Amino acid sequence: MGSAQIVEIIPVSAIDVVNPRARNRRIFREIVTSVAELGLKRPITVRRKKSDGEPRYNLVCGQGRLEAYQTLGQREIPAVVVDASSEDSAIMSLVENCARRQHRTIDLLHDIEGLRTRGYDYDEIARKTGLTIEYVKGVTSLLEKGEHRLLRAVEAGQIPVTVAVLISQAEDAEVQSVLQQAYEEKLLRGQRLMAAKKLIEQRRRRGKGYKSGSRRVDGAPISSNALLRAYRADVDRKRVLIRKSNGTKARLLFILEALRKLLAEPEFVAVLEAEKLDTLPKNLALRLQGEA
């Protein structure tokens, strides 16, 4: 598989989806909303087809992004054009699907925070994360102001990052105007608008962040709300742990199957033996042999 990759603006109509996947309607609506509000965070990936006429491409990764562009009436889309065989394209698609299951917006928020701490500017962060500069600036602004409640809402898809930034910049008396503007621009409607109003009220009463809480005086009673918050915080921590565990398991299974397939190729094994790389850790070898 060639390593050269370039980004081109290509016609949407010139792309064929070889193995279309059924998509959850709610998730697809979220993709369309994200593309409409923030633009394309990451180009799709295609491979060029042999054609005597106009150039045509097979989609490798990014069916949801492509269909979102079609839904929004866009005629062209940024794409990374790769030289890959059909088999390599299938593997690339599988790798992206596995990776996408591990990374949610909250992971990107933490990545942005870490990169800013290490001194990277907006352009560099956008390049490394595949996000737009506007999104990075918005998230950074929320992080610097300690707006953890707004960040959690952005992560959950309750409000767009642009609206969250406007709320963080507004005085209490101006927040309703921000919501009205978001409603008129169709950024917040229905359940999302109700969730935003509830969030703003909680932010006003309890503050911007999720405080760990000061130590209580011995003998002081614990309120039901405090217990509920502690329980939810513990549940959130366990969910993160489970998500990371499932992600690690999925990656290991993928690597295991890839190794099993490679080791079934005599030419590959011959290369390993010639380079004295034909030994494996015992546990991994047992796994590959199906004995563990």
Secondary structure, 3 states (H helix, E strand, C coil): CCCCCEEEEEEHHHEECCCCCCCCHHHHHHHHHHHHHHCCCCCEEEEECCCCCCCCEEEEECHHHHHHHHHCCCCEEEEEEECCCHHHHHHHHHHHHHHHHHCCHHHHHHHHHHHHHCCCCHHHHHHHHCCCHHHHHHHHHHHHCCCHHHHHHHHCCCCCHHHHHHHHHCCHHHHHHHHHHHHHCCCCCHHHHHHHHHHHHHHHHHCCCCCCCCCCCCCCCCCHHHHHHHHHHHHHHHHHHHHHHHHHHHHHHHHHHHHHHHHCCHHHHHHHHHCCCCCCCHHHHHHHCCCC
